[in-house]
Amino acid sequence: MSKYYQTSQVAKLVGVHPNTVRLYEEWQLITKPSRKANGYRIYTDEHISQICLLKVALRGEVLQNGLRKRAIEIVKAAAKQDYEKALQLNDCYLNEIALEKGKAKEAIRVAELMIRNVGLEQRLSLTRKEAADYLEISIDTLRNWELNGLLTVKRSANGYRIYDEKDIQRLKLIRTLRCANYSLMSILRMLEALEKNNQIDIKKVIDTPGPTEEIISVCDHLLSSLDELEQDVLQMKQQLLIMRQQFNDKIFP
Protein backbone atom coordinates (compact mmCIF):
# COMPACT_ATOMS: atom_id res chain seq x y z
CA MET A 1 0.00 0.00 0.00
CA SER A 2 1.35 3.42 -0.99
CA LYS A 3 2.25 5.88 1.73
CA TYR A 4 1.51 9.58 1.40
CA TYR A 5 3.22 12.49 3.11
CA GLN A 6 2.69 16.17 3.77
CA THR A 7 5.46 18.68 3.07
CA SER A 8 6.47 18.89 6.73
CA GLN A 9 6.68 15.10 6.98
CA VAL A 10 8.90 14.87 3.91
CA ALA A 11 11.14 17.63 5.26
CA LYS A 12 11.54 15.80 8.57
CA LEU A 13 12.26 12.45 6.90
CA VAL A 14 14.99 13.80 4.60
CA GLY A 15 16.41 16.40 6.99
CA VAL A 16 15.69 19.66 5.17
CA HIS A 17 13.43 22.68 5.72
CA PRO A 18 9.88 22.46 4.28
CA ASN A 19 10.64 25.46 2.07
CA THR A 20 13.57 23.52 0.61
CA VAL A 21 11.21 20.72 -0.43
CA ARG A 22 9.08 23.28 -2.26
CA LEU A 23 12.17 24.71 -3.94
CA TYR A 24 13.12 21.25 -5.16
CA GLU A 25 9.72 21.08 -6.84
CA GLU A 26 10.11 24.59 -8.28
CA TRP A 27 13.55 23.75 -9.68
CA GLN A 28 12.19 20.49 -11.17
CA LEU A 29 14.51 18.36 -9.05
CA ILE A 30 11.63 16.15 -7.88
CA THR A 31 8.41 15.04 -9.54
CA LYS A 32 5.61 17.57 -9.24
CA PRO A 33 3.36 16.24 -6.46
CA SER A 34 -0.40 15.93 -6.84
CA ARG A 35 -2.62 17.98 -4.55
CA LYS A 36 -5.60 17.40 -2.29
CA ALA A 37 -8.86 19.26 -2.77
CA ASN A 38 -7.67 21.83 -0.22
CA GLY A 39 -4.50 22.46 -2.25
CA TYR A 40 -2.09 20.63 0.06
CA ARG A 41 0.70 18.75 -1.72
CA ILE A 42 0.74 14.96 -1.61
CA TYR A 43 4.18 13.34 -1.59
CA THR A 44 5.01 9.64 -1.99
CA ASP A 45 7.91 7.31 -1.30
CA GLU A 46 9.14 8.13 -4.79
CA HIS A 47 9.60 11.77 -3.78
CA ILE A 48 11.52 10.67 -0.70
CA SER A 49 13.84 8.58 -2.88
CA GLN A 50 14.31 11.44 -5.35
CA ILE A 51 15.34 13.84 -2.60
CA CYS A 52 17.76 11.29 -1.13
CA LEU A 53 19.29 10.94 -4.60
CA LEU A 54 19.55 14.71 -4.88
CA LYS A 55 21.35 15.02 -1.55
CA VAL A 56 23.99 12.52 -2.65
CA ALA A 57 24.31 14.23 -6.05
CA LEU A 58 25.00 17.60 -4.45
CA ARG A 59 27.37 16.23 -1.83
CA GLY A 60 30.33 16.15 -4.21
CA GLU A 61 32.59 19.18 -4.05
CA VAL A 62 34.27 18.93 -7.44
CA LEU A 63 32.79 21.58 -9.71
CA GLN A 64 35.20 21.95 -12.61
CA ASN A 65 34.45 21.01 -16.19
CA GLY A 66 30.69 20.99 -15.62
CA LEU A 67 30.69 18.00 -13.27
CA ARG A 68 28.04 19.54 -11.01
CA LYS A 69 25.86 20.15 -14.08
CA ARG A 70 26.07 16.43 -14.89
CA ALA A 71 24.77 15.58 -11.43
CA ILE A 72 21.79 17.91 -11.84
CA GLU A 73 20.96 16.35 -15.23
CA ILE A 74 20.75 12.93 -13.55
CA VAL A 75 18.49 14.24 -10.79
CA LYS A 76 16.18 15.96 -13.27
CA ALA A 77 15.88 12.77 -15.33
CA ALA A 78 14.86 10.92 -12.16
CA ALA A 79 12.38 13.71 -11.37
CA LYS A 80 10.77 13.01 -14.74
CA GLN A 81 10.65 9.35 -13.67
CA ASP A 82 12.90 8.39 -16.58
CA TYR A 83 15.21 6.12 -14.62
CA GLU A 84 16.69 4.54 -17.73
CA LYS A 85 17.95 7.92 -18.90
CA ALA A 86 19.12 8.78 -15.38
CA LEU A 87 21.18 5.57 -15.28
CA GLN A 88 22.69 6.29 -18.70
CA LEU A 89 23.63 9.81 -17.60
CA ASN A 90 25.06 8.38 -14.38
CA ASP A 91 27.34 6.04 -16.34
CA CYS A 92 28.49 8.99 -18.47
CA TYR A 93 29.16 10.90 -15.26
CA LEU A 94 31.32 8.06 -13.96
CA ASN A 95 33.28 8.06 -17.22
CA GLU A 96 33.90 11.81 -16.96
CA ILE A 97 35.15 11.43 -13.39
CA ALA A 98 37.49 8.66 -14.54
CA LEU A 99 38.85 10.98 -17.23
CA GLU A 100 39.40 13.75 -14.67
CA LYS A 101 41.18 11.32 -12.36
CA GLY A 102 43.33 10.09 -15.23
CA LYS A 103 44.27 13.65 -16.17
CA ALA A 104 45.13 14.51 -12.57
CA LYS A 105 47.29 11.41 -12.16
CA GLU A 106 49.00 11.92 -15.51
CA ALA A 107 49.87 15.49 -14.49
CA ILE A 108 51.55 14.11 -11.37
CA ARG A 109 53.46 11.56 -13.46
CA VAL A 110 54.65 14.27 -15.87
CA ALA A 111 55.56 16.53 -12.97
CA GLU A 112 57.64 13.76 -11.40
CA LEU A 113 59.48 13.20 -14.66
CA MET A 114 60.15 16.91 -15.03
CA ILE A 115 61.50 17.14 -11.50
CA ARG A 116 63.50 13.88 -11.35
CA ASN A 117 64.96 14.24 -14.84
CA VAL A 118 65.62 17.93 -15.05
CA GLY A 119 66.79 18.80 -18.51
CA LEU A 120 67.12 22.56 -18.60
CA GLU A 121 66.27 24.54 -21.68
CA GLN A 122 68.97 26.21 -23.71
CA ARG A 123 70.25 29.46 -22.23
CA LEU A 124 67.22 31.73 -22.03
CA SER A 125 66.61 35.34 -21.15
CA LEU A 126 62.99 36.17 -21.90
CA THR A 127 60.73 39.11 -21.15
CA ARG A 128 57.32 38.46 -19.60
CA LYS A 129 55.60 38.61 -23.00
CA GLU A 130 58.24 36.34 -24.56
CA ALA A 131 57.89 33.87 -21.69
CA ALA A 132 54.08 33.86 -22.02
CA ASP A 133 54.34 33.28 -25.78
CA TYR A 134 56.94 30.55 -25.27
CA LEU A 135 54.66 28.71 -22.82
CA GLU A 136 51.50 29.48 -24.82
CA ILE A 137 49.76 31.11 -21.86
CA SER A 138 48.44 34.63 -21.37
CA ILE A 139 50.42 37.40 -19.71
CA ASP A 140 47.61 37.70 -17.15
CA THR A 141 48.01 34.01 -16.27
CA LEU A 142 51.74 34.45 -15.82
CA ARG A 143 51.20 37.55 -13.69
CA ASN A 144 48.63 35.70 -11.59
CA TRP A 145 51.05 32.85 -10.87
CA GLU A 146 53.67 35.35 -9.77
CA LEU A 147 51.24 37.30 -7.56
CA ASN A 148 50.29 34.02 -5.87
CA GLY A 149 53.93 33.29 -5.04
CA LEU A 150 54.51 30.41 -7.45
CA LEU A 151 57.47 32.15 -9.03
CA THR A 152 59.82 34.95 -8.07
CA VAL A 153 61.32 36.51 -11.16
CA LYS A 154 64.65 38.27 -11.37
CA ARG A 155 64.95 41.71 -12.90
CA SER A 156 67.51 43.12 -15.29
CA ALA A 157 69.46 46.32 -14.65
CA ASN A 158 66.70 48.37 -16.29
CA GLY A 159 64.04 46.84 -14.01
CA TYR A 160 62.43 44.51 -16.53
CA ARG A 161 61.56 40.96 -15.49
CA ILE A 162 63.82 38.33 -16.98
CA TYR A 163 62.89 34.66 -17.20
CA ASP A 164 65.78 32.20 -17.47
CA GLU A 165 65.77 28.47 -18.22
CA LYS A 166 65.09 27.52 -14.58
CA ASP A 167 62.08 29.84 -14.49
CA ILE A 168 60.72 28.33 -17.70
CA GLN A 169 61.13 24.80 -16.32
CA ARG A 170 59.25 25.78 -13.17
CA LEU A 171 56.52 27.46 -15.21
CA LYS A 172 56.12 24.35 -17.38
CA LEU A 173 55.59 22.34 -14.20
CA ILE A 174 52.97 24.82 -12.96
CA ARG A 175 51.23 24.83 -16.34
CA THR A 176 51.03 21.02 -16.39
CA LEU A 177 49.39 20.89 -12.97
CA ARG A 178 47.02 23.79 -13.62
CA CYS A 179 45.80 22.13 -16.81
CA ALA A 180 44.72 19.20 -14.64
CA ASN A 181 42.79 21.58 -12.32
CA TYR A 182 45.14 21.50 -9.33
CA SER A 183 44.72 24.70 -7.32
CA LEU A 184 47.38 27.39 -7.04
CA MET A 185 47.59 26.69 -3.31
CA SER A 186 48.26 22.99 -3.79
CA ILE A 187 50.92 23.72 -6.43
CA LEU A 188 52.57 26.29 -4.17
CA ARG A 189 52.52 23.77 -1.33
CA MET A 190 54.28 21.25 -3.57
CA LEU A 191 56.86 23.74 -4.86
CA GLU A 192 57.74 24.89 -1.34
CA ALA A 193 58.13 21.27 -0.23
CA LEU A 194 60.36 20.53 -3.23
CA GLU A 195 62.66 23.40 -2.31
CA LYS A 196 63.25 21.71 1.03
CA ASN A 197 63.47 18.16 -0.31
CA ASN A 198 63.35 17.20 -3.99
CA GLN A 199 62.66 13.55 -3.07
CA ILE A 200 59.20 14.18 -1.61
CA ASP A 201 56.14 12.17 -2.57
CA ILE A 202 54.61 14.71 -4.94
CA LYS A 203 51.24 12.98 -5.10
CA LYS A 204 50.90 12.96 -1.32
CA VAL A 205 52.02 16.56 -0.80
CA ILE A 206 49.85 18.06 -3.55
CA ASP A 207 46.79 16.23 -2.22
CA THR A 208 47.28 17.07 1.47
CA PRO A 209 46.46 20.62 2.65
CA GLY A 210 48.78 21.88 5.36
CA PRO A 211 47.65 22.76 8.90
CA THR A 212 48.27 26.49 8.28
CA GLU A 213 46.00 26.67 5.21
CA GLU A 214 42.94 28.43 6.60
CA ILE A 215 40.75 28.33 3.48
CA ILE A 216 40.79 25.01 1.65
CA SER A 217 39.11 24.49 -1.71
CA VAL A 218 38.30 21.16 -3.29
CA CYS A 219 41.16 21.51 -5.78
CA ASP A 220 43.60 21.77 -2.88
CA HIS A 221 43.05 18.02 -2.48
CA LEU A 222 41.89 17.19 -5.98
CA LEU A 223 42.66 13.47 -6.13
CA SER A 224 40.93 12.72 -2.84
CA SER A 225 37.92 14.80 -3.88
CA LEU A 226 37.61 12.96 -7.18
CA ASP A 227 37.77 9.62 -5.33
CA GLU A 228 35.01 10.76 -2.97
CA LEU A 229 32.92 12.02 -5.88
CA GLU A 230 33.30 8.69 -7.65
CA GLN A 231 32.00 6.86 -4.58
CA ASP A 232 29.01 9.22 -4.42
CA VAL A 233 28.16 8.59 -8.07
CA LEU A 234 28.44 4.84 -7.56
CA GLN A 235 26.00 5.24 -4.65
CA MET A 236 23.69 7.22 -6.94
CA LYS A 237 23.77 4.36 -9.43
CA GLN A 238 22.69 1.89 -6.76
CA GLN A 239 19.89 4.20 -5.67
CA LEU A 240 18.70 4.61 -9.25
CA LEU A 241 18.66 0.86 -9.80
CA ILE A 242 16.48 0.46 -6.72
CA MET A 243 14.21 3.32 -7.80
CA ARG A 244 13.83 1.86 -11.29
CA GLN A 245 12.79 -1.46 -9.82
CA GLN A 246 10.53 0.07 -7.17
CA PHE A 247 8.79 2.68 -9.31
CA ASN A 248 9.11 1.20 -12.79
CA ASP A 249 5.37 0.59 -13.13
CA LYS A 250 4.87 4.35 -13.01
CA ILE A 251 7.06 4.80 -16.07
CA PHE A 252 5.69 1.93 -18.13
CA PRO A 253 2.09 1.34 -17.03
Secondary structure as GFF3:
##gff-version 3
##sequence-region A 1 253
A	DSSP	beta_strand	4	5	.	.	.	ID=ss1
A	DSSP	alpha_helix	7	14	.	.	.	ID=ss2
A	DSSP	alpha_helix	18	26	.	.	.	ID=ss3
A	DSSP	beta_strand	34	35	.	.	.	ID=ss4
A	DSSP	beta_strand	41	44	.	.	.	ID=ss5
A	DSSP	alpha_helix	45	57	.	.	.	ID=ss6
A	DSSP	three_ten_helix	64	66	.	.	.	ID=ss7
A	DSSP	alpha_helix	67	79	.	.	.	ID=ss8
A	DSSP	alpha_helix	83	116	.	.	.	ID=ss9
A	DSSP	alpha_helix	128	135	.	.	.	ID=ss10
A	DSSP	alpha_helix	139	147	.	.	.	ID=ss11
A	DSSP	beta_strand	154	155	.	.	.	ID=ss12
A	DSSP	beta_strand	161	162	.	.	.	ID=ss13
A	DSSP	alpha_helix	165	179	.	.	.	ID=ss14
A	DSSP	alpha_helix	184	196	.	.	.	ID=ss15
A	DSSP	alpha_helix	202	206	.	.	.	ID=ss16
A	DSSP	three_ten_helix	218	221	.	.	.	ID=ss17
A	DSSP	alpha_helix	222	247	.	.	.	ID=ss18
A	DSSP	three_ten_helix	248	250	.	.	.	ID=ss19
###
